[in-house]
Amino acid sequence: MFQITIKAARVNIEMRLTDAAEQVGVTEEVLRNYERGRTVIPAYVLKRCSKVYGIPEEYIRATPHDSNEEFAEGIYFSDVGNEEVCTVV
């Protein structure tokens, strides 16, 4: 399944971090940590982001990057189970 990062979802709709954090109901620092992959996004926050960004939850990658990824031209590729995950950064 194709997935994008939470940051890519926000940037795709041209929303500033400040505005997104307010609409999602978290602080800028918390949202920044989610976007940088420092923290796993809780299900309830993922659901809010999905609504705010207008993208189905299953298309937003909720886990931080792991060491099995390859980086090529702004796109992360990794294997998750039997699926390849593509994350645009």
C-alpha positions in Angstrom: 0.0 0.0 0.0 1.2 3.5 -0.8 1.7 5.7 2.3 3.0 9.2 2.8 4.4 10.8 5.9 2.2 13.0 8.1 4.4 16.0 7.0 3.9 15.2 3.3 0.1 15.1 3.9 0.2 18.5 5.5 2.5 20.1 2.9 0.4 18.7 0.1 -2.5 20.8 1.2 -0.2 23.8 1.8 -1.0 24.1 5.5 1.5 25.6 8.0 2.6 23.6 11.0 1.1 26.1 13.4 -2.4 25.9 11.7 -2.2 22.1 11.5 -1.3 21.7 15.1 -4.2 23.9 16.2 -6.7 22.0 14.0 -5.4 18.6 15.1 -5.4 19.6 18.7 -1.7 19.2 19.6 1.1 21.6 20.2 3.5 22.5 17.4 6.3 20.7 19.2 4.3 17.5 19.4 3.3 17.7 15.7 6.9 18.4 14.7 8.0 15.3 16.6 5.4 13.2 14.7 6.6 14.7 11.4 10.2 14.0 12.2 9.5 10.4 13.1 10.6 10.8 16.7 7.3 9.7 18.1 4.7 7.1 16.9 1.4 8.9 16.1 -1.4 7.7 18.4 -4.5 6.4 16.6 -6.7 9.2 17.8 -4.2 11.8 16.4 -3.9 9.9 13.1 -7.7 10.0 12.8 -7.7 13.8 13.4 -4.9 14.3 10.9 -6.8 12.3 8.4 -9.8 14.5 8.7 -7.8 17.8 8.7 -5.6 16.8 5.7 -8.4 15.1 3.8 -6.6 11.8 3.3 -7.6 8.3 4.5 -5.8 7.1 7.6 -4.4 4.1 5.9 -2.5 6.4 3.5 -0.6 8.2 6.3 2.4 6.4 7.7 2.1 6.4 11.5 5.4 4.9 12.6 8.9 6.5 12.7 11.4 5.6 10.0 13.4 2.5 10.7 16.9 1.4 9.7 15.7 -1.0 7.0 14.8 1.9 4.7 16.5 3.1 1.5 16.5 6.8 0.6 16.3 7.8 -3.0 15.4 11.2 -4.5 13.2 12.3 -1.6 11.3 9.0 -1.2 11.8 6.4 1.5 11.2 2.8 0.5 10.9 0.0 3.1 9.3 -3.4 3.5 6.5 -3.6 6.0 5.3 -7.2 6.2 4.5 -8.2 2.6 3.9 -4.6 1.4 6.3 -2.0 0.2 5.9 1.4 1.8 6.7 4.6 -0.1 7.1 7.8 2.0 7.6 11.1 0.1 9.6 13.6 2.0 
